[in-house]
Amino acid sequence: MNSERFFLYKLRKNIFLLLLTAIAGLFLNVPDTSFAVDHGGCLTCHRYPGLVRLEKSGDFKALHIDEEKHLGSSHAKTDCRQCHPRTTSVPHTGVTGVSCTEKCHLEEKKKIDAVGSAYLIGFHKKEKFAITRIDDRSSCRVCHPLYPHSSSNKVRAFLNMHTGFLICESCHLKKEKYENLVYEWKDPEPFEFVGEPYGMHLKREKEPEKKGDIVSKMLKIFSSDKESPEGSKTEYFISRIAVFSSDGSAKRNLENTVDIEKAKGFMERAPGAADKAKELEYFHRDIERKGINAACNECHSANGILDFRKLGFNDKRTKDLEYMNIKSLVTKYDTFVIPNLFGH
């Protein structure tokens, strides 16, 4: 059997098994899964909280879609590409066209045309989560925005997703300069966000941290009620993974917090080219760039630098993080055409 015939054989077999599973679900009353609504595999990427795209204006667009909330919405049985017909490949940056009146909402087309596109704005708003501010003391943040990755259309949203999970040095530190590196949760920092902390997120009310009580959720969120002139106000705190240097008796956080004032002066002065290069070399003395392949595999592998079990993740979440199904998509393909097996 040649390779083409073998591929077709495997494709037919997989489609048959998928259809058989769906038919069995009807008779056995098995709850619906995302196979019924996510034919293009959109949630492979968009299910991750914190997935954002940095805009040229400096603002960002949240791209997270909470799977559970979406499956409970009125559009649960609608294939994504019925509304997003221009999305045919990955990456698909700049594809913003939404068409809801070609096959659906036909009676409402005149109304939508009359009032403009406002009817469609914010449809996924309640399904998104994104961080809008973190009150950290990092020197990096003087020059770099909250979501710093913008140069690569292919991977920037995935890289920016890490803002809620890691400090910059956890990935970009020149690790050869230090010994006995350990990765642990940093003390919680005040932060603000849009959307609701749901899905893989956890909101905890007025409780001290309990050992092993959170980490299977991937992101630590704490809250506390604080009195303000306007009355009681809820503050939220986030804990992220940081890199420490350990000498056996004590650990030192390697996050750069000592160059804040120098960095502010640098931003205000707009130095000449020669001075600028020299100062940037100073600020980045402990920092290195990372290619996406190296960055992914450094953490998301069985022998990666992060020991997910020691960080408190359960066995299932650890395996998910070590063998993320999104990793190959962003590391092995320049362009990935979304399959259309069901003719939608």
C-alpha positions as CSV (number, residue, x, y, z in Angstrom):
1,M,0.0,0.0,0.0
2,N,1.6,3.3,-1.1
3,S,1.7,6.3,1.2
4,E,-1.2,8.1,-0.5
5,R,-3.5,5.1,-0.3
6,F,-2.4,4.5,3.3
7,F,-3.2,8.2,4.2
8,L,-6.7,7.9,2.7
9,Y,-7.3,4.6,4.5
10,K,-6.4,6.2,7.9
11,L,-8.5,9.2,7.2
12,R,-11.6,7.2,6.3
13,K,-11.0,5.0,9.4
14,N,-10.7,8.0,11.7
15,I,-13.8,9.6,10.3
16,F,-15.7,6.3,10.7
17,L,-14.6,6.1,14.3
18,L,-15.7,9.7,15.0
19,L,-19.1,9.1,13.4
20,L,-19.5,5.9,15.4
21,T,-18.7,7.7,18.6
22,A,-21.3,10.4,17.8
23,I,-24.0,7.8,17.0
24,A,-23.2,5.9,20.2
25,G,-23.5,9.1,22.1
26,L,-27.1,9.6,20.8
27,F,-28.2,6.2,22.0
28,L,-26.3,6.2,25.3
29,N,-27.2,9.7,26.2
30,V,-23.6,10.7,26.5
31,P,-23.1,14.5,27.0
32,D,-22.0,16.4,23.9
33,T,-18.3,17.1,23.5
34,S,-16.5,19.8,21.6
35,F,-16.3,17.5,18.5
36,A,-19.8,18.5,17.7
37,V,-19.1,22.2,17.5
38,D,-15.4,22.6,16.9
39,H,-14.8,21.0,13.6
40,G,-11.8,23.2,12.8
41,G,-10.1,22.6,16.1
42,C,-10.3,26.3,17.0
43,L,-10.4,25.6,20.7
44,T,-7.0,23.9,20.4
45,C,-5.6,27.4,20.8
46,H,-8.4,29.6,21.9
47,R,-9.3,27.7,25.0
48,Y,-6.2,29.0,26.8
49,P,-6.8,31.9,29.2
50,G,-4.6,34.9,28.6
51,L,-4.3,34.4,24.8
52,V,-3.9,38.0,23.5
53,R,-2.7,39.9,20.5
54,L,-0.8,43.1,20.9
55,E,-2.1,45.8,18.6
56,K,-0.1,48.6,16.9
57,S,-1.9,51.1,19.1
58,G,-0.3,49.5,22.2
59,D,-3.7,48.1,23.2
60,F,-4.5,44.4,23.0
61,K,-7.2,42.1,21.8
62,A,-8.2,39.1,23.9
63,L,-8.5,35.9,22.0
64,H,-9.5,33.5,24.7
65,I,-12.8,31.6,24.4
66,D,-13.9,29.7,27.4
67,E,-15.0,26.3,26.2
68,E,-17.5,25.5,28.9
69,K,-19.2,28.9,28.7
70,H,-19.2,28.7,24.9
71,L,-20.8,25.3,24.9
72,G,-23.5,26.6,27.2
73,S,-24.3,29.6,24.9
74,S,-27.0,29.9,22.2
75,H,-24.3,29.3,19.6
76,A,-23.1,26.0,21.0
77,K,-24.0,24.0,17.9
78,T,-22.8,26.6,15.5
79,D,-19.4,25.8,13.8
80,C,-17.0,28.7,14.3
81,R,-16.4,29.2,10.6
82,Q,-20.0,29.8,9.9
83,C,-19.4,33.2,11.5
84,H,-15.7,33.5,10.7
85,P,-15.5,32.3,7.1
86,R,-12.2,34.1,6.4
87,T,-10.4,32.0,9.0
88,T,-8.9,29.2,7.0
89,S,-5.4,28.8,8.2
90,V,-3.0,29.3,11.2
91,P,-1.8,31.9,11.8
92,H,-4.7,34.1,10.9
93,T,-3.8,37.5,12.2
94,G,-5.8,40.4,10.7
95,V,-8.8,38.2,9.9
96,T,-11.6,40.1,11.6
97,G,-14.4,39.6,9.1
98,V,-17.6,38.3,10.8
99,S,-20.6,37.2,8.7
100,C,-23.7,36.3,10.7
101,T,-26.3,37.0,8.1
102,E,-25.4,34.8,5.1
103,K,-26.8,31.6,6.6
104,C,-28.2,32.7,9.9
105,H,-30.0,35.8,11.2
106,L,-31.4,36.4,7.7
107,E,-34.5,38.2,9.0
108,E,-32.3,40.6,11.1
109,K,-30.0,41.6,8.2
110,K,-32.0,44.8,7.4
111,K,-31.9,45.8,11.1
112,I,-28.1,45.1,11.3
113,D,-27.5,47.1,8.1
114,A,-29.5,50.0,9.5
115,V,-27.7,50.2,12.8
116,G,-24.3,49.2,11.7
117,S,-22.2,46.4,13.1
118,A,-22.9,47.3,16.8
119,Y,-25.2,44.3,17.0
120,L,-22.2,42.0,16.6
121,I,-19.7,43.8,18.8
122,G,-18.6,42.0,21.9
123,F,-20.4,38.7,21.2
124,H,-17.6,36.7,22.9
125,K,-17.0,39.3,25.6
126,K,-18.3,37.1,28.5
127,E,-16.2,34.2,27.3
128,K,-12.8,36.0,27.5
129,F,-10.3,36.6,30.2
130,A,-7.3,38.9,29.9
131,I,-5.0,40.7,32.4
132,T,-5.1,44.5,32.1
133,R,-2.6,45.5,34.8
134,I,0.0,43.9,37.2
135,D,1.5,45.9,40.0
136,D,5.0,44.3,39.9
137,R,8.4,45.9,40.6
138,S,10.1,44.6,37.5
139,S,12.6,46.9,35.6
140,C,11.6,45.2,32.4
141,R,8.2,46.8,32.6
142,V,9.6,50.3,32.4
143,C,10.3,49.8,28.7
144,H,8.3,46.7,27.8
145,P,4.4,46.6,28.0
146,L,2.4,44.1,29.9
147,Y,2.2,42.0,26.7
148,P,5.6,42.5,25.1
149,H,5.7,40.0,22.2
150,S,4.6,41.6,18.9
151,S,7.2,40.9,16.2
152,S,6.1,37.4,15.1
153,N,2.6,37.1,13.8
154,K,2.8,33.3,14.1
155,V,3.5,33.0,17.8
156,R,3.0,36.4,19.5
157,A,-0.4,35.5,21.0
158,F,0.9,32.3,22.5
159,L,4.0,34.0,24.0
160,N,1.9,36.8,25.4
161,M,-0.3,34.2,27.1
162,H,2.6,33.5,29.5
163,T,2.2,37.0,31.1
164,G,-0.2,35.5,33.6
165,F,1.9,32.5,34.4
166,L,5.6,33.5,34.5
167,I,7.8,36.5,35.2
168,C,10.0,37.6,32.2
169,E,13.2,36.1,33.7
170,S,11.7,32.6,34.0
171,C,12.1,32.3,30.3
172,H,14.6,35.0,29.3
173,L,17.3,34.7,32.0
174,K,20.9,33.8,30.9
175,K,20.8,30.7,32.9
176,E,24.5,29.8,32.4
177,K,25.4,32.8,34.6
178,Y,23.8,31.2,37.7
179,E,23.9,28.0,39.6
180,N,21.3,26.0,41.5
181,L,18.3,27.5,39.8
182,V,14.8,26.7,41.2
183,Y,11.4,27.7,39.9
184,E,8.7,28.4,42.5
185,W,5.6,30.6,42.9
186,K,6.3,34.2,43.5
187,D,4.5,36.2,46.2
188,P,1.1,37.4,45.0
189,E,0.9,40.8,43.3
190,P,-2.1,43.1,42.8
191,F,-3.6,42.8,39.4
192,E,-6.7,43.8,37.4
193,F,-8.4,41.9,34.6
194,V,-11.3,41.9,32.2
195,G,-13.9,39.0,32.1
196,E,-14.5,36.5,34.9
197,P,-11.8,34.2,36.4
198,Y,-13.3,30.9,35.2
199,G,-12.3,27.7,33.4
200,M,-8.6,27.1,34.4
201,H,-8.7,30.0,36.8
202,L,-9.7,30.0,40.5
203,K,-11.0,32.9,42.6
204,R,-10.6,32.4,46.3
205,E,-12.4,34.6,48.8
206,K,-10.7,35.8,52.0
207,E,-8.7,32.7,52.6
208,P,-5.0,32.2,53.2
209,E,-3.3,29.9,50.7
210,K,-3.8,26.2,51.4
211,K,-1.0,23.8,50.4
212,G,-2.0,21.9,47.3
213,D,-5.3,23.7,47.0
214,I,-4.9,25.5,43.7
215,V,-2.2,24.6,41.4
216,S,-4.1,22.1,39.2
217,K,-5.9,25.2,37.9
218,M,-2.7,26.7,36.3
219,L,-3.2,30.2,37.7
220,K,-3.4,31.4,41.2
221,I,-5.9,34.1,41.9
222,F,-6.5,35.5,45.4
223,S,-8.9,38.2,46.4
224,S,-9.4,40.4,49.5
225,D,-12.0,43.0,50.5
226,K,-10.6,46.4,51.3
227,E,-12.4,49.5,52.5
228,S,-12.1,52.5,50.3
229,P,-13.8,56.0,50.3
230,E,-16.5,54.5,48.0
231,G,-17.0,51.5,50.3
232,S,-15.9,47.9,50.3
233,K,-13.7,47.2,47.2
234,T,-12.4,43.8,46.1
235,E,-8.7,43.6,45.2
236,Y,-7.3,40.7,43.3
237,F,-3.8,39.2,43.5
238,I,-2.0,36.9,41.1
239,S,0.9,34.5,41.8
240,R,3.3,33.7,39.0
241,I,6.2,31.3,38.6
242,A,9.6,33.0,39.2
243,V,13.2,31.8,39.0
244,F,15.4,31.8,42.1
245,S,19.1,31.1,42.8
246,S,19.5,28.8,45.8
247,D,22.5,28.3,48.0
248,G,20.8,25.6,50.1
249,S,19.8,27.8,53.0
250,A,18.2,30.8,51.2
251,K,16.7,31.6,47.8
252,R,17.2,34.9,45.9
253,N,14.6,36.0,43.4
254,L,16.4,36.8,40.1
255,E,13.8,39.2,38.8
256,N,15.4,42.5,38.0
257,T,14.0,45.2,40.3
258,V,17.1,47.3,40.7
259,D,17.2,49.2,37.4
260,I,13.8,50.9,37.6
261,E,15.1,54.4,38.0
262,K,17.9,54.0,35.4
263,A,15.4,52.6,32.9
264,K,13.1,55.6,33.5
265,G,16.0,57.9,32.8
266,F,16.8,56.0,29.7
267,M,13.3,56.3,28.4
268,E,13.2,60.1,29.1
269,R,16.5,61.0,27.6
270,A,16.2,59.3,24.2
271,P,20.0,58.8,23.9
272,G,22.0,58.7,20.7
273,A,22.6,55.4,18.8
274,A,26.0,54.6,20.4
275,D,24.9,55.4,23.9
276,K,21.6,53.6,23.4
277,A,23.3,50.4,22.3
278,K,25.6,50.5,25.3
279,E,22.7,51.1,27.8
280,L,20.6,48.4,26.3
281,E,23.4,46.0,26.6
282,Y,23.6,46.9,30.3
283,F,19.8,46.5,30.9
284,H,19.9,43.1,29.1
285,R,23.1,41.8,30.7
286,D,21.2,38.9,32.3
287,I,18.6,38.5,29.5
288,E,18.6,36.6,26.2
289,R,16.3,36.2,23.3
290,K,14.6,32.8,22.8
291,G,13.5,31.1,19.6
292,I,10.0,29.7,19.8
293,N,11.3,26.0,19.4
294,A,13.8,26.4,22.3
295,A,11.3,28.3,24.4
296,C,8.5,25.8,24.1
297,N,10.7,22.7,24.7
298,E,12.6,24.2,27.5
299,C,9.5,24.1,29.7
300,H,6.9,21.9,28.0
301,S,8.7,18.5,27.9
302,A,9.2,15.7,30.3
303,N,12.7,16.8,31.1
304,G,12.0,20.5,31.1
305,I,13.3,23.1,33.5
306,L,9.9,23.3,35.2
307,D,9.0,20.4,37.6
308,F,5.2,20.8,37.3
309,R,4.6,18.2,40.0
310,K,6.8,20.1,42.5
311,L,5.0,23.2,41.6
312,G,1.9,21.4,42.7
313,F,0.1,20.4,39.5
314,N,-1.7,17.1,39.6
315,D,-0.7,14.2,37.3
316,K,-3.2,15.0,34.6
317,R,-2.3,18.7,34.4
318,T,1.4,17.9,34.5
319,K,1.0,15.6,31.5
320,D,-1.1,18.3,29.7
321,L,1.7,20.8,30.3
322,E,4.5,18.5,29.3
323,Y,2.9,17.4,26.1
324,M,0.8,20.4,25.1
325,N,-1.1,19.7,21.9
326,I,-0.5,23.2,20.7
327,K,3.3,22.9,20.9
328,S,3.8,21.1,17.6
329,L,1.5,23.5,15.8
330,V,3.6,26.5,16.6
331,T,7.0,24.9,16.4
332,K,6.7,22.7,13.3
333,Y,4.5,24.6,10.9
334,D,4.9,28.0,9.3
335,T,1.3,27.8,8.0
336,F,-1.3,25.2,9.0
337,V,-4.5,24.9,6.8
338,I,-7.5,24.2,9.0
339,P,-9.1,20.9,7.9
340,N,-12.7,21.0,6.6
341,L,-13.7,17.3,6.8
342,F,-17.4,18.0,7.4
343,G,-17.9,20.5,4.6
344,H,-18.8,23.6,6.7
